């Protein structure tokens, strides 16, 4: 389960157009910041802005992920022309310290602004008006028993983009946002409709990197129907490699259509599967083999992104297939009642949910990790400290190793983030339940008691 970054693109007018950052209506007309990204040149004429407003404009112009130490705000008063970005930052940030870190796996660079330590820069500064938004032309519609979603979609002029027959719900796509909003208003009191929700995007899965380490060694113990602990892996497609570990995999459930995972590198789902087995192996002290099985649920298909509708549908199908531990190494800033209802009902039925907290060093919540029914896992480094990139919000329940290695087609790969941390905990819980004979709920409580918690910052 890891969280996606949203890159902001500056508008281009000609080859070397400037990104001119508009003032708020209340600001004097001469307050301006012009950041020419292509020319690496910056102009400023500022009298009344503070640090947050300056950083908002920098985030908008550069596409950087910008983080500020809470409370580290100064009044900015400066005027200069045609300065290099590095010198411009000196003049704009005054006595505050900064670090500009390159992005990982082709992601956006990160600008950290702080007084004392880099790790204190936890407040995400977003460009004006660039907060997480639902998919504008979509709705999640849940029908009452006996009602027909397809018939309703035809009446609304919508396309059924996704379907959950078990929940009698669907992902409806409209021509535009206005049509979706009009339909939402019309359906609020519709006699055949149980609920109408927005649908949030869930970002891309990070790539893994080459590394070197030993392969996982875990014995498979046969099981009969109704035995064993099933872990629902809600993720991208898992690639079978023809080795002994394939015996731990159940047949894949796909809720997003057929997929064609890459042949030259492990998918995110494959990485989480092997990481999860690492947690199972850690719990299997006796070495007599494991009755844990992993149920891959593909919620991405051939798309690099998914949505909260597919995630909720994947959880529902995993539970129908007998999964008692649900791993969610993914997340979004969007809080959708449709997804929360599925998780809440699953938790009431004794299912255990584990989710990654997110790969940005902030305290803001990500979902589904931030739901109280979910064990939210953040990442630690090799010394047992909170990883520099990891979410440390008050919703986080525990910390687990943020870096692991897996084997794919004879090569080893390194995987880092809160995604593998969550997968490892899921495996540890499932393995503990299998070894001890306790319920997944009891095993989860034992794992949490023996693991590090992260104090909110």
C-alpha positions as a Markdown table, in Angstrom:
| # | Residue | x | y | z |
|---|---|---|---|---|
| 1 | Unk | 0.0 | 0.0 | 0.0 |
| 2 | Unk | 2.6 | 3.1 | -1.4 |
| 3 | Unk | 1.1 | 7.0 | -1.8 |
| 4 | Unk | 1.3 | 8.8 | -5.2 |
| 5 | Unk | 2.8 | 12.4 | -5.8 |
| 6 | Unk | 0.9 | 15.1 | -7.8 |
| 7 | Unk | 3.2 | 17.2 | -10.1 |
| 8 | Unk | 2.1 | 20.7 | -11.0 |
| 9 | Unk | 3.1 | 22.0 | -14.5 |
| 10 | Unk | 3.8 | 25.6 | -15.2 |
| 11 | Unk | 2.0 | 27.1 | -18.1 |
| 12 | Unk | 4.2 | 27.6 | -21.2 |
| 13 | Unk | 3.9 | 30.5 | -23.6 |
| 14 | Unk | 6.6 | 30.2 | -26.2 |
| 15 | Unk | 9.9 | 28.4 | -25.7 |
| 16 | Unk | 11.1 | 30.5 | -22.7 |
| 17 | Unk | 7.9 | 31.8 | -21.3 |
| 18 | Unk | 7.8 | 33.0 | -17.7 |
| 19 | Unk | 5.7 | 31.6 | -15.0 |
| 20 | Unk | 4.2 | 34.8 | -13.5 |
| 21 | Unk | 2.6 | 34.1 | -10.2 |
| 22 | Unk | -0.5 | 36.2 | -9.7 |
| 23 | Unk | -1.2 | 38.0 | -6.5 |
| 24 | Unk | -4.0 | 37.5 | -4.1 |
| 25 | Unk | -6.7 | 40.2 | -4.4 |
| 26 | Unk | -5.7 | 41.7 | -1.1 |
| 27 | Unk | -2.0 | 42.1 | -1.9 |
| 28 | Unk | -0.5 | 45.3 | -3.2 |
| 29 | Unk | -0.1 | 45.4 | -7.0 |
| 30 | Unk | 3.7 | 45.5 | -6.8 |
| 31 | Unk | 4.0 | 42.2 | -4.9 |
| 32 | Unk | 5.1 | 39.6 | -7.5 |
| 33 | Unk | 7.3 | 36.6 | -8.0 |
| 34 | Unk | 8.4 | 35.5 | -11.5 |
| 35 | Unk | 10.2 | 32.2 | -11.7 |
| 36 | Unk | 11.4 | 31.3 | -15.2 |
| 37 | Unk | 12.0 | 27.6 | -14.9 |
| 38 | Unk | 13.5 | 27.1 | -18.4 |
| 39 | Unk | 15.9 | 30.0 | -18.0 |
| 40 | Unk | 16.7 | 29.3 | -14.4 |
| 41 | Unk | 16.0 | 32.9 | -13.6 |
| 42 | Unk | 13.9 | 34.6 | -10.9 |
| 43 | Unk | 12.5 | 38.1 | -10.3 |
| 44 | Unk | 10.9 | 39.3 | -7.1 |
| 45 | Unk | 9.3 | 42.4 | -5.8 |
| 46 | Unk | 7.7 | 41.5 | -2.4 |
| 47 | Unk | 6.8 | 43.6 | 0.6 |
| 48 | Unk | 3.9 | 41.9 | 2.4 |
| 49 | Unk | 4.1 | 38.1 | 1.9 |
| 50 | Unk | 5.1 | 35.6 | 4.5 |
| 51 | Unk | 7.0 | 32.3 | 4.0 |
| 52 | Unk | 3.9 | 30.2 | 3.3 |
| 53 | Unk | 2.7 | 32.4 | 0.5 |
| 54 | Unk | 6.2 | 32.5 | -1.1 |
| 55 | Unk | 6.5 | 28.7 | -0.9 |
| 56 | Unk | 3.1 | 28.3 | -2.4 |
| 57 | Unk | 4.2 | 30.3 | -5.4 |
| 58 | Unk | 7.5 | 28.4 | -5.6 |
| 59 | Unk | 5.6 | 25.0 | -5.6 |
| 60 | Unk | 3.3 | 26.3 | -8.4 |
| 61 | Unk | 6.2 | 27.5 | -10.5 |
| 62 | Unk | 8.6 | 24.6 | -10.1 |
| 63 | Unk | 6.5 | 21.5 | -9.5 |
| 64 | Unk | 8.6 | 20.7 | -6.4 |
| 65 | Unk | 7.1 | 19.1 | -3.3 |
| 66 | Unk | 7.6 | 21.8 | -0.7 |
| 67 | Unk | 7.7 | 21.2 | 3.1 |
| 68 | Unk | 8.0 | 23.7 | 5.9 |
| 69 | Unk | 8.8 | 23.3 | 9.5 |
| 70 | Unk | 5.5 | 24.2 | 11.3 |
| 71 | Unk | 5.8 | 27.6 | 12.9 |
| 72 | Unk | 8.9 | 28.5 | 10.9 |
| 73 | Unk | 7.4 | 31.6 | 9.2 |
| 74 | Unk | 9.0 | 34.9 | 8.5 |
| 75 | Unk | 7.9 | 38.1 | 6.8 |
| 76 | Unk | 9.4 | 38.4 | 3.4 |
| 77 | Unk | 10.5 | 41.7 | 2.0 |
| 78 | Unk | 12.9 | 41.6 | -0.9 |
| 79 | Unk | 13.4 | 42.9 | -4.4 |
| 80 | Unk | 15.7 | 41.5 | -7.1 |
| 81 | Unk | 15.9 | 40.7 | -10.8 |
| 82 | Unk | 17.3 | 37.9 | -12.9 |
| 83 | Unk | 18.8 | 35.9 | -10.0 |
| 84 | Unk | 19.7 | 32.2 | -10.2 |
| 85 | Unk | 17.2 | 30.0 | -8.3 |
| 86 | Unk | 19.8 | 29.1 | -5.6 |
| 87 | Unk | 20.5 | 32.8 | -4.9 |
| 88 | Unk | 16.8 | 33.6 | -5.1 |
| 89 | Unk | 16.0 | 31.1 | -2.4 |
| 90 | Unk | 18.6 | 32.7 | -0.2 |
| 91 | Unk | 16.9 | 36.1 | -0.5 |
| 92 | Unk | 13.4 | 34.7 | -0.2 |
| 93 | Unk | 13.9 | 32.5 | 2.8 |
| 94 | Unk | 16.1 | 34.8 | 4.9 |
| 95 | Unk | 17.5 | 33.1 | 8.0 |
| 96 | Unk | 15.6 | 29.8 | 7.4 |
| 97 | Unk | 17.6 | 26.8 | 6.3 |
| 98 | Unk | 16.7 | 24.7 | 3.3 |
| 99 | Unk | 17.6 | 21.5 | 1.5 |
| 100 | Unk | 16.6 | 20.7 | -2.1 |
| 101 | Unk | 16.5 | 16.9 | -2.5 |
| 102 | Unk | 16.3 | 15.1 | -5.9 |
| 103 | Unk | 13.1 | 13.1 | -6.5 |
| 104 | Unk | 13.2 | 9.3 | -6.5 |
| 105 | Unk | 12.3 | 7.1 | -9.5 |
| 106 | Unk | 11.7 | 10.2 | -11.6 |
| 107 | Unk | 9.5 | 11.9 | -9.1 |
| 108 | Unk | 9.4 | 15.6 | -8.2 |
| 109 | Unk | 12.3 | 17.2 | -6.2 |
| 110 | Unk | 11.6 | 18.1 | -2.6 |
| 111 | Unk | 12.3 | 21.4 | -1.0 |
| 112 | Unk | 12.6 | 21.3 | 2.8 |
| 113 | Unk | 12.5 | 24.6 | 4.7 |
| 114 | Unk | 13.4 | 24.5 | 8.4 |
| 115 | Unk | 15.1 | 26.2 | 11.3 |
| 116 | Unk | 17.2 | 23.4 | 12.8 |
| 117 | Unk | 16.8 | 20.0 | 11.2 |
| 118 | Unk | 15.5 | 18.7 | 7.8 |
| 119 | Unk | 13.2 | 16.2 | 9.6 |
| 120 | Unk | 11.3 | 19.1 | 11.1 |
| 121 | Unk | 10.0 | 20.1 | 7.7 |
| 122 | Unk | 6.7 | 18.2 | 7.8 |
| 123 | Unk | 4.1 | 20.7 | 6.7 |
| 124 | Unk | 3.2 | 20.1 | 3.0 |
| 125 | Unk | 2.9 | 23.5 | 1.2 |
| 126 | Unk | 0.6 | 23.1 | -1.8 |
| 127 | Unk | 0.2 | 25.5 | -4.7 |
| 128 | Unk | -2.9 | 27.7 | -4.4 |
| 129 | Unk | -6.0 | 25.8 | -5.3 |
| 130 | Unk | -4.2 | 22.5 | -5.9 |
| 131 | Unk | -5.7 | 20.3 | -3.2 |
| 132 | Unk | -6.8 | 16.8 | -3.8 |
| 133 | Unk | -10.0 | 16.7 | -5.8 |
| 134 | Unk | -12.3 | 13.8 | -6.7 |
| 135 | Unk | -12.5 | 12.6 | -10.3 |
| 136 | Unk | -14.7 | 15.4 | -11.7 |
| 137 | Unk | -16.9 | 13.5 | -14.1 |
| 138 | Unk | -17.5 | 10.4 | -12.0 |
| 139 | Unk | -19.8 | 9.2 | -9.2 |
| 140 | Unk | -20.0 | 6.0 | -7.1 |
| 141 | Unk | -23.6 | 4.9 | -7.0 |
| 142 | Unk | -24.9 | 2.2 | -4.7 |
| 143 | Unk | -28.3 | 0.8 | -5.6 |
| 144 | Unk | -31.0 | -0.6 | -3.3 |
| 145 | Unk | -31.7 | -4.4 | -3.4 |
| 146 | Unk | -33.4 | -5.3 | -6.7 |
| 147 | Unk | -32.6 | -2.0 | -8.4 |
| 148 | Unk | -30.7 | -2.1 | -11.7 |
| 149 | Unk | -27.6 | 0.1 | -12.1 |
| 150 | Unk | -27.4 | -0.2 | -15.9 |
| 151 | Unk | -31.0 | 1.0 | -16.4 |
| 152 | Unk | -30.3 | 4.0 | -14.1 |
| 153 | Unk | -27.1 | 4.8 | -16.0 |
| 154 | Unk | -28.9 | 4.9 | -19.3 |
| 155 | Unk | -31.5 | 7.3 | -18.0 |
| 156 | Unk | -28.7 | 9.6 | -16.8 |
| 157 | Unk | -26.7 | 9.3 | -20.0 |
| 158 | Unk | -23.8 | 7.8 | -18.1 |
| 159 | Unk | -21.4 | 5.0 | -18.8 |
| 160 | Unk | -20.8 | 2.2 | -16.2 |
| 161 | Unk | -17.0 | 2.3 | -16.0 |
| 162 | Unk | -16.8 | -0.1 | -13.1 |
| 163 | Unk | -19.2 | -2.6 | -11.5 |
| 164 | Unk | -19.4 | -4.4 | -8.1 |
| 165 | Unk | -22.2 | -6.9 | -8.5 |
| 166 | Unk | -21.9 | -8.1 | -4.9 |
| 167 | Unk | -22.4 | -4.6 | -3.5 |
| 168 | Unk | -24.8 | -3.6 | -6.3 |
| 169 | Unk | -22.7 | -0.5 | -6.9 |
| 170 | Unk | -20.9 | 1.1 | -9.8 |
| 171 | Unk | -18.5 | 3.7 | -11.0 |
| 172 | Unk | -20.5 | 6.0 | -13.4 |
| 173 | Unk | -18.7 | 8.2 | -15.9 |
| 174 | Unk | -20.5 | 11.3 | -17.2 |
| 175 | Unk | -19.7 | 13.6 | -20.2 |
| 176 | Unk | -18.3 | 16.3 | -17.9 |
| 177 | Unk | -18.3 | 17.6 | -14.3 |
| 178 | Unk | -21.5 | 19.6 | -14.8 |
| 179 | Unk | -23.4 | 16.4 | -15.8 |
| 180 | Unk | -22.0 | 14.5 | -12.8 |
| 181 | Unk | -22.9 | 17.3 | -10.4 |
| 182 | Unk | -26.4 | 17.5 | -11.8 |
| 183 | Unk | -26.8 | 13.7 | -11.5 |
| 184 | Unk | -25.6 | 13.8 | -8.0 |
| 185 | Unk | -28.2 | 16.3 | -7.0 |
| 186 | Unk | -30.9 | 14.3 | -8.8 |
| 187 | Unk | -30.0 | 11.0 | -7.2 |
| 188 | Unk | -30.0 | 12.2 | -3.5 |
| 189 | Unk | -33.6 | 11.2 | -2.9 |
| 190 | Unk | -34.0 | 8.7 | -5.7 |
| 191 | Unk | -36.1 | 5.7 | -4.6 |
| 192 | Unk | -33.8 | 3.1 | -6.1 |
| 193 | Unk | -30.5 | 4.7 | -4.9 |
| 194 | Unk | -28.9 | 3.8 | -1.5 |
| 195 | Unk | -26.0 | 6.2 | -1.7 |
| 196 | Unk | -24.1 | 8.5 | -4.0 |
| 197 | Unk | -20.4 | 9.2 | -3.4 |
| 198 | Unk | -17.5 | 10.9 | -5.2 |
| 199 | Unk | -14.6 | 8.8 | -6.5 |
| 200 | Unk | -11.0 | 9.8 | -5.7 |
| 201 | Unk | -7.9 | 8.9 | -7.7 |
| 202 | Unk | -5.3 | 6.6 | -6.1 |
| 203 | Unk | -1.8 | 7.4 | -7.5 |
| 204 | Unk | 0.8 | 5.4 | -9.3 |
| 205 | Unk | 2.8 | 2.7 | -7.6 |
| 206 | Unk | 6.5 | 3.5 | -7.2 |
| 207 | Unk | 9.1 | 1.5 | -9.1 |
| 208 | Unk | 11.6 | -0.8 | -7.5 |
| 209 | Unk | 15.4 | -0.6 | -7.8 |
| 210 | Unk | 18.1 | -3.1 | -8.5 |
| 211 | Unk | 20.0 | -4.4 | -5.4 |
| 212 | Unk | 21.6 | -7.6 | -4.1 |
| 213 | Unk | 20.6 | -9.9 | -1.3 |
| 214 | Unk | 19.7 | -13.5 | -0.6 |
| 215 | Unk | 16.4 | -15.0 | -1.9 |
| 216 | Unk | 13.5 | -15.7 | 0.5 |
| 217 | Unk | 13.4 | -19.3 | 1.9 |
| 218 | Unk | 9.9 | -20.3 | 3.2 |
| 219 | Unk | 8.4 | -23.7 | 3.2 |
| 220 | Unk | 4.9 | -24.4 | 2.1 |
| 221 | Unk | 2.6 | -26.4 | 4.4 |
| 222 | Unk | -0.4 | -28.1 | 2.7 |
| 223 | Unk | -3.8 | -27.0 | 3.9 |
| 224 | Unk | -7.4 | -28.3 | 3.5 |
| 225 | Unk | -10.4 | -26.2 | 2.7 |
| 226 | Unk | -11.2 | -23.8 | 5.5 |
| 227 | Unk | -7.7 | -24.0 | 7.0 |
| 228 | Unk | -4.9 | -21.5 | 6.8 |
| 229 | Unk | -4.8 | -17.7 | 7.0 |
| 230 | Unk | -5.7 | -15.9 | 3.7 |
| 231 | Unk | -4.2 | -12.4 | 3.1 |
| 232 | Unk | -5.9 | -10.3 | 0.6 |
| 233 | Unk | -3.3 | -8.3 | -1.3 |
| 234 | Unk | -5.1 | -5.3 | -2.8 |
| 235 | Unk | -2.5 | -4.1 | -5.3 |
| 236 | Unk | -1.4 | -4.3 | -8.9 |
| 237 | Unk | -0.9 | -7.6 | -10.7 |
| 238 | Unk | 1.4 | -10.2 | -9.1 |
| 239 | Unk | 3.8 | -12.0 | -11.5 |
| 240 | Unk | 4.2 | -15.7 | -11.0 |
| 241 | Unk | 7.7 | -16.9 | -11.6 |
| 242 | Unk | 7.4 | -20.7 | -11.6 |
| 243 | Unk | 9.3 | -21.2 | -8.3 |
| 244 | Unk | 8.3 | -22.7 | -5.0 |
| 245 | Unk | 6.9 | -19.4 | -3.7 |
| 246 | Unk | 4.1 | -19.6 | -6.3 |
| 247 | Unk | 2.5 | -22.2 | -4.1 |
| 248 | Unk | 1.6 | -19.5 | -1.6 |
| 249 | Unk | -0.5 | -17.7 | -4.3 |
| 250 | Unk | -4.2 | -18.2 | -4.8 |
| 251 | Unk | -5.8 | -17.5 | -8.2 |
| 252 | Unk | -5.9 | -13.8 | -8.9 |
| 253 | Unk | -9.1 | -11.8 | -8.7 |
| 254 | Unk | -9.1 | -8.7 | -11.0 |
| 255 | Unk | -11.6 | -5.9 | -10.6 |
| 256 | Unk | -10.0 | -3.6 | -13.2 |
| 257 | Unk | -9.8 | -5.8 | -16.3 |
| 258 | Unk | -6.9 | -7.8 | -17.7 |
| 259 | Unk | -3.4 | -6.6 | -17.0 |
| 260 | Unk | 0.0 | -7.1 | -18.7 |
| 261 | Unk | 2.7 | -6.5 | -16.1 |
| 262 | Unk | 6.2 | -5.7 | -17.2 |
| 263 | Unk | 8.5 | -8.6 | -18.0 |
| 264 | Unk | 11.8 | -6.8 | -17.1 |
| 265 | Unk | 11.0 | -5.8 | -13.6 |
| 266 | Unk | 8.8 | -6.7 | -10.7 |
| 267 | Unk | 5.4 | -5.0 | -10.4 |
| 268 | Unk | 4.5 | -3.3 | -7.2 |
| 269 | Unk | 2.1 | -6.2 | -6.4 |
| 270 | Unk | 4.9 | -8.7 | -6.9 |
| 271 | Unk | 7.2 | -6.7 | -4.6 |
| 272 | Unk | 4.5 | -6.5 | -1.9 |
| 273 | Unk | 3.8 | -10.2 | -2.2 |
| 274 | Unk | 7.4 | -11.2 | -1.6 |
| 275 | Unk | 7.7 | -8.6 | 1.2 |
| 276 | Unk | 4.6 | -10.0 | 2.8 |
| 277 | Unk | 6.1 | -13.5 | 2.7 |
| 278 | Unk | 9.2 | -12.1 | 4.5 |
| 279 | Unk | 6.9 | -11.1 | 7.4 |
| 280 | Unk | 5.3 | -14.6 | 7.4 |
| 281 | Unk | 8.8 | -16.1 | 7.5 |
| 282 | Unk | 9.8 | -13.9 | 10.4 |
| 283 | Unk | 6.8 | -15.1 | 12.4 |
| 284 | Unk | 7.4 | -18.8 | 11.5 |
| 285 | Unk | 10.0 | -19.5 | 14.2 |
| 286 | Unk | 9.6 | -23.3 | 14.1 |
| 287 | Unk | 10.5 | -23.5 | 10.4 |
| 288 | Unk | 7.9 | -26.2 | 9.9 |
| 289 | Unk | 6.3 | -24.4 | 7.0 |
| 290 | Unk | 3.4 | -22.0 | 6.7 |
| 291 | Unk | -0.3 | -22.4 | 6.0 |
| 292 | Unk | -0.6 | -18.7 | 5.0 |
| 293 | Unk | -1.9 | -18.1 | 1.5 |
| 294 | Unk | -1.9 | -14.8 | -0.4 |
| 295 | Unk | -4.9 | -13.8 | -2.5 |
| 296 | Unk | -3.8 | -11.3 | -5.2 |
| 297 | Unk | -6.5 | -8.8 | -6.0 |
| 298 | Unk | -5.6 | -6.6 | -9.0 |
| 299 | Unk | -7.2 | -3.1 | -8.7 |
| 300 | Unk | -5.0 | -1.5 | -11.4 |
| 301 | Unk | -5.4 | -3.6 | -14.5 |
| 302 | Unk | -3.3 | -2.0 | -17.3 |
| 303 | Unk | -3.7 | 1.5 | -15.8 |
| 304 | Unk | -0.9 | 3.2 | -13.8 |
| 305 | Unk | -3.5 | 4.5 | -11.4 |
| 306 | Unk | -6.7 | 3.3 | -9.8 |
| 307 | Unk | -9.5 | 4.8 | -7.8 |
| 308 | Unk | -11.1 | 4.4 | -4.4 |
| 309 | Unk | -14.0 | 2.5 | -6.1 |
| 310 | Unk | -11.7 | -0.2 | -7.4 |
| 311 | Unk | -10.0 | -0.4 | -4.0 |
| 312 | Unk | -13.3 | -0.8 | -2.2 |
| 313 | Unk | -14.5 | -3.4 | -4.7 |
| 314 | Unk | -11.2 | -5.3 | -4.4 |
| 315 | Unk | -11.5 | -5.4 | -0.6 |
| 316 | Unk | -15.1 | -6.7 | -0.8 |
| 317 | Unk | -14.1 | -9.4 | -3.3 |
| 318 | Unk | -11.1 | -10.4 | -1.1 |
| 319 | Unk | -13.4 | -10.8 | 1.9 |
| 320 | Unk | -15.9 | -12.8 | -0.1 |
| 321 | Unk | -13.1 | -15.2 | -1.0 |
| 322 | Unk | -12.2 | -15.8 | 2.6 |
| 323 | Unk | -9.4 | -13.2 | 3.3 |
| 324 | Unk | -9.1 | -12.3 | 7.0 |
| 325 | Unk | -6.1 | -10.1 | 6.7 |
| 326 | Unk | -6.2 | -7.3 | 4.1 |
| 327 | Unk | -3.1 | -5.5 | 3.0 |
| 328 | Unk | -3.4 | -2.0 | 1.4 |
| 329 | Unk | 0.0 | -0.7 | 0.3 |
| 330 | Unk | -1.6 | 2.2 | -1.4 |
| 331 | Unk | -3.5 | 5.4 | -0.5 |
| 332 | Unk | -5.0 | 8.7 | -1.4 |
| 333 | Unk | -5.7 | 12.0 | 0.3 |
| 334 | Unk | -9.4 | 11.6 | -0.6 |
| 335 | Unk | -11.8 | 10.3 | 2.0 |
| 336 | Unk | -14.7 | 8.4 | 0.3 |
| 337 | Unk | -17.6 | 7.1 | 2.4 |
| 338 | Unk | -18.0 | 4.2 | 0.0 |
| 339 | Unk | -14.6 | 2.9 | 0.8 |
| 340 | Unk | -14.9 | 3.6 | 4.5 |
| 341 | Unk | -18.2 | 1.7 | 4.7 |
| 342 | Unk | -16.6 | -1.5 | 3.2 |
| 343 | Unk | -13.7 | -1.3 | 5.7 |
| 344 | Unk | -16.0 | -0.6 | 8.7 |
| 345 | Unk | -18.2 | -3.6 | 7.9 |
| 346 | Unk | -15.2 | -5.8 | 7.3 |
| 347 | Unk | -13.7 | -4.8 | 10.6 |
| 348 | Unk | -17.0 | -5.5 | 12.4 |
| 349 | Unk | -16.8 | -9.0 | 10.9 |
| 350 | Unk | -13.4 | -9.6 | 12.4 |
| 351 | Unk | -11.2 | -8.7 | 9.4 |
| 352 | Unk | -7.9 | -7.0 | 10.0 |
| 353 | Unk | -6.8 | -4.1 | 7.7 |
| 354 | Unk | -3.2 | -2.9 | 7.3 |
| 355 | Unk | -2.3 | 0.2 | 5.2 |
| 356 | Unk | 0.7 | 2.3 | 4.3 |
| 357 | Unk | 0.8 | 5.8 | 5.8 |
| 358 | Unk | 2.4 | 7.5 | 2.8 |
| 359 | Unk | 5.8 | 8.4 | 1.5 |
| 360 | Unk | 5.9 | 12.1 | 2.3 |
| 361 | Unk | 7.2 | 13.5 | 5.6 |
| 362 | Unk | 4.0 | 15.2 | 6.7 |
| 363 | Unk | 1.4 | 14.8 | 9.4 |
| 364 | Unk | -1.7 | 15.0 | 7.1 |
| 365 | Unk | -3.9 | 11.9 | 6.9 |
| 366 | Unk | -3.9 | 9.5 | 4.0 |
| 367 | Unk | -6.7 | 7.0 | 3.4 |
| 368 | Unk | -7.4 | 4.2 | 4.0 |
| 369 | Unk | -4.6 | 4.3 | 6.6 |
| 370 | Unk | -6.2 | 7.1 | 8.6 |
| 371 | Unk | -9.4 | 5.2 | 9.3 |
| 372 | Unk | -9.5 | 4.1 | 12.9 |
| 373 | Unk | -10.4 | 0.6 | 11.8 |
| 374 | Unk | -7.1 | 0.3 | 9.9 |
| 375 | Unk | -3.6 | -0.3 | 11.3 |
| 376 | Unk | -1.5 | 2.5 | 9.8 |
| 377 | Unk | 2.1 | 1.6 | 9.2 |
| 378 | Unk | 4.9 | 4.1 | 8.6 |
| 379 | Unk | 8.5 | 3.3 | 7.6 |
| 380 | Unk | 11.7 | 3.1 | 9.7 |
| 381 | Unk | 15.3 | 3.3 | 8.5 |
| 382 | Unk | 18.1 | 0.8 | 9.1 |
| 383 | Unk | 18.8 | 2.3 | 12.6 |
| 384 | Unk | 15.2 | 2.0 | 13.7 |
| 385 | Unk | 14.5 | 5.7 | 13.4 |
| 386 | Unk | 11.6 | 7.1 | 11.4 |
| 387 | Unk | 12.5 | 7.2 | 7.7 |
| 388 | Unk | 13.1 | 10.8 | 6.4 |
| 389 | Unk | 10.4 | 10.4 | 3.7 |
| 390 | Unk | 7.7 | 8.8 | 5.9 |
| 391 | Unk | 4.4 | 10.2 | 7.1 |
| 392 | Unk | 4.4 | 10.7 | 10.9 |
| 393 | Unk | 0.9 | 11.9 | 11.5 |
| 394 | Unk | -1.1 | 11.2 | 14.7 |
| 395 | Unk | -3.1 | 8.5 | 12.8 |
| 396 | Unk | 0.0 | 6.3 | 12.5 |
| 397 | Unk | -0.1 | 3.2 | 14.7 |
| 398 | Unk | 3.3 | 1.6 | 14.2 |
| 399 | Unk | 6.5 | 1.6 | 12.4 |
| 400 | Unk | 8.2 | -1.3 | 10.4 |
| 401 | Unk | 11.3 | -1.6 | 8.2 |
| 402 | Unk | 10.9 | 0.6 | 5.1 |
| 403 | Unk | 13.4 | -1.2 | 3.0 |
| 404 | Unk | 13.5 | -4.8 | 1.9 |
| 405 | Unk | 14.8 | -6.9 | -1.0 |
| 406 | Unk | 12.9 | -9.3 | -3.3 |
| 407 | Unk | 13.9 | -11.7 | -6.1 |
| 408 | Unk | 12.5 | -11.5 | -9.6 |
| 409 | Unk | 13.7 | -13.7 | -12.5 |
| 410 | Unk | 16.9 | -14.5 | -10.8 |
| 411 | Unk | 17.8 | -10.9 | -9.9 |
| 412 | Unk | 17.4 | -9.1 | -6.6 |
| 413 | Unk | 15.6 | -5.8 | -6.2 |
| 414 | Unk | 15.4 | -3.2 | -3.4 |
| 415 | Unk | 12.0 | -1.9 | -2.4 |
| 416 | Unk | 11.6 | 1.1 | -0.1 |
| 417 | Unk | 8.7 | 3.1 | 1.3 |
| 418 | Unk | 5.7 | 2.7 | 3.7 |
| 419 | Unk | 4.3 | 0.2 | 1.2 |
| 420 | Unk | 6.7 | -2.6 | 2.0 |
| 421 | Unk | 6.5 | -1.6 | 5.7 |
| 422 | Unk | 2.7 | -2.3 | 5.6 |
| 423 | Unk | 3.2 | -5.5 | 3.6 |
| 424 | Unk | 5.7 | -6.8 | 6.1 |
| 425 | Unk | 3.4 | -6.2 | 9.0 |
| 426 | Unk | 0.5 | -7.9 | 7.2 |
| 427 | Unk | 2.8 | -11.0 | 6.8 |
| 428 | Unk | 3.9 | -10.8 | 10.4 |
| 429 | Unk | 0.2 | -10.8 | 11.6 |
| 430 | Unk | -0.8 | -13.6 | 9.3 |
| 431 | Unk | 2.3 | -15.7 | 10.2 |
| 432 | Unk | 1.7 | -15.1 | 13.9 |
| 433 | Unk | -2.0 | -16.2 | 13.6 |
| 434 | Unk | -1.0 | -19.3 | 11.7 |
| 435 | Unk | 1.9 | -20.3 | 14.1 |
| 436 | Unk | 0.0 | -19.6 | 17.3 |
| 437 | Unk | -3.5 | -20.6 | 16.4 |
| 438 | Unk | -4.8 | -17.3 | 17.5 |
| 439 | Unk | -7.3 | -15.2 | 15.5 |
| 440 | Unk | -6.0 | -12.6 | 13.2 |
| 441 | Unk | -7.4 | -9.9 | 15.6 |
| 442 | Unk | -5.4 | -11.4 | 18.5 |
| 443 | Unk | -2.3 | -11.8 | 16.3 |
| 444 | Unk | -2.6 | -8.2 | 15.3 |
| 445 | Unk | -2.8 | -7.0 | 18.9 |
| 446 | Unk | 0.3 | -9.1 | 19.7 |
| 447 | Unk | 2.3 | -7.7 | 16.8 |
| 448 | Unk | 1.4 | -4.1 | 17.7 |
| 449 | Unk | 2.4 | -4.6 | 21.3 |
| 450 | Unk | 5.8 | -5.9 | 20.4 |
| 451 | Unk | 6.5 | -3.3 | 17.6 |
| 452 | Unk | 7.6 | 0.3 | 17.7 |
| 453 | Unk | 5.0 | 3.0 | 17.8 |
| 454 | Unk | 5.5 | 6.4 | 16.4 |
| 455 | Unk | 4.8 | 9.4 | 18.5 |
| 456 | Unk | 2.9 | 12.1 | 16.5 |
| 457 | Unk | 4.9 | 15.2 | 15.7 |
